[in-house]
């Protein structure tokens, strides 16, 4: 017969006046953490005491009860009640529910109560916040009642709104909190589940990869088109913006690209009509134009508009205020926010006076036009005063300005028979498009001809810039061309300088060429020389004569560099097939010699491999070979299992800062040797190794949640 199991007897509970309680020295909590005493006091005032205190009778020296009780477990609640008494919000004789212990160790009780406490699972807390909002509480009310920032409430509500399927995966420890956070950038449950199915199978499930896949068909808020029309206008038109509440998202992602493009086209149309009303014959408007789009057009010479007395006074006042603010805060390590903002406003205002439109002759405007586009910062860019060859006045005309008086025959911007100017022709187009080739075979094959031409176009522009800065080399290059033409009749085509100084156009262009480092440098140098030269070519000879040798040499180098043509093209596309393969090779060889002479550095010229300009345009085999050359075999093995789009994106990340160049950009001035094993980086990509920062971020969130 077995002995009967002894039944458990729970400690009795009593209501004890607060002034009969004292804090025990046996309480193990010494370090403050989590919710503050003040916040706990407010919670008790709002909800009353939700958990009893654990107390023991205070005994006299002879072992008798004194009527006082010490609190070994529940010290923070005791301190909160004590604060309410001090604030006279609770009577000191208020009865407090207590569990009275008379056996065991007070220290052990205190330790057990704290050690065995388990905080809510994060998902339970997310859902609790969701239930509170569903009950009618605002986000601000929830934040106030639970002593967290409103932003924290928004984050947890966003987490609770993730697909229930993914929440179940998270609850079963199938994904990390950091991964769950990544899914909050969209509210589309179907898309969330689709991406999770994909990344969980592939192993490419790092949070940054989840975010990228969820936003791959969107436009970033810092895109020039968004800056141009304004995020508020896009949202007012019904556009959806995806936001990341857990990481800096630079304004978010715009989901409706078609709507954005329509708003851009409408605003460009409005701006083109406004500028066309100035009296131009035609307006061409687009998000961007290719580099060299004004070649072959005659540019009108305008005069700066005279400043009015009010404008001059405004400039002087702004300049004085700018000088005063800079003098007052010149020694400060960091400007106050309001001062920094005001200086920015002053600078923008002064720049607007400097960039005011030029004044042109009305008769010339009637045959000329303007290009309207958007610069890289999203600001309107207007280039006025360009005349097409077909709009030039006929040289044989007996009239002093024959075309200016032509009757209204459908030609826009020209007065009709009644003397009224018709509206200008306005053409609004899109920006450049460049669709990468589809994924090819995983075998070695030559680079596509178009890609080679694009890469060599960038190199040509960089070489023009480099040559334009080295007068001595430019002199020698032109002299070489002269000697070829004079003494070697069949050798003139073996030169990369088209010495007629016809600036060759780029038959194909890589994305963003107009905003590249060499393009901006050439444009700035060209504008500087244009400002120094006389407006009329009749005065040019005298102006050149007045220059010293150094100035002449610099101008010579700039002009000679514009003839540079180092573009690689198939022979059947060059000059309608009139240049032989030998001629093309000779031209490129000469370009290599000039590259070495000027010390051309394509890395300093701003080129680096990206998905758009190279990696997305070649085969998987070549992507792996690229990574192998730049980072070693180990890095190539990390990405060899990926599909081509993911492989290209990961390769771009791995190659960042490596200084690797493809063959068409190396020329003879660059030698690329395969990287030694482990060279160029010490860490694996984030999706193959634990991301310490991401893990620490998730741990911090969980610790905050548990503390509450």
C-alpha angles and dihedrals in degrees: 000000000000123000113254115255111254112246120236117244115204121219113262122251126226139178106239125185110251092236088063092061128087131181112258123230087222092074106118096205109098103147121071116234142150120011113019124241089248092054092046090051090053090049091052090048089052100042104014120235109325097184128043123238120248108231142174128202115257108234129207123235090270091053099257125134114259096199091251125106129205123217113223094162120039100037095149091052088049091052090049091051089047090054091051090053091050089050088051090237091119131036115246089230092054109136112245121202108240138176107223117216123191102169139053126028123318090209091051091050092052093048093047094050092054097036096051095046112114120196124220118281106253091244091055088053093048090052092045090056089048091052091050091053091046088054090061105269118137121229089252092053092049090050092050095048094048098037098239133121119269088241089061091052090050090050094051093045089051090052091050089053094060116113110292088229091061092043088057089051089052092047089054090051090251092133137020127251089248091056091048089052090055091059092059093078088087133035093207103115094191091054091046092053092044092054093045091052089052100045096040090056096043098044090231090117104130112138093247090054091050091052091047094052092047090053102034094110094047137086122240117243091238092059112124091242092056092047089050099054097028128241091251091058091050092050092045088056090056099265118153121228119201112216134192111217094187104050137030105275101178091237098322134260127300110227102192104065094168091056091049092051090049092052090048092050092048093050092046088051091051093048091046091053091049093051092041089058087068087077106269122149095223141008124202113197129185139141087253139356125213119260110272095023090140094056111123093024124110112236117218119231110232133185123235112256112252116250117245120231089255092052092048090050090049092052092050092048093048092047091050092049090048092051092048094051093046091050093049095049101027093112096045118111090216129017119236111257095247092048092048090050092048093049089052091052091049092049092050092048093050091047090053089058090051093048098048114137120274121244114243135189109270094224091053092047089056090066099034136072145197139237117228118194143141121261125221091270093054095255124135111262117200124184109187134191112040122149122203118220092245090056095054114113112262111261093217096053117124090208118089089229106009100171095044091070099041115135119254101278101155095285106131127229092025124108114256126218091287093050095251118136114232122224116275122255107258122195118184117192138168130256126270116296125207117177114193118234117263119260111288135198119301091242131100114269135156120278113264113268092236092052091050090050092050093049092047089048089060090046091049091053091047090048091051089053093047094046091047089061096051111063096180093057091044091053090051093047092053092044088052089053092049092051092048092052093045103042105019109048093180095043100064093093090057089078132092094208112087090206096199081079091237102156103230115228122230110250089199129017135200116235115280096012092141091058095044123120096253092045092054092045092051092046092050093048091046092050091049092053092043090056090053097047123081119261093235124059087219088072095044099091093054091047092052091047090054092055121095121237095264093053092047090051093050092049091046091053092049093050095043091051091059089069092059113128115175096147115138113222135161110268093242091060098050116093090337091301096306094121115079125228087249090055093051091049091048091051092052092046089054089049088055091052091051090047090057091044094054094037094239112203113189092189092058087044087066104254120139130157115267136165091257101046101037124337096062090049101057136063125274089249091059092045090055091046089052093052090044091055094046104035108014137253094294093061092046090054091055092066104027093099095056128101114254099261092050091041091053093049093047091046090054089054093046093048096049108123094003095115092225118159131191119239097264090057098044098066113170093306096072130066118191119192123187111269118252116248110283093009118142101022143029102203136067121239113279094252092059099043135039110276102227095197093048091046092049090049092052092046091053091052092049092047091053091048093048092048091059 
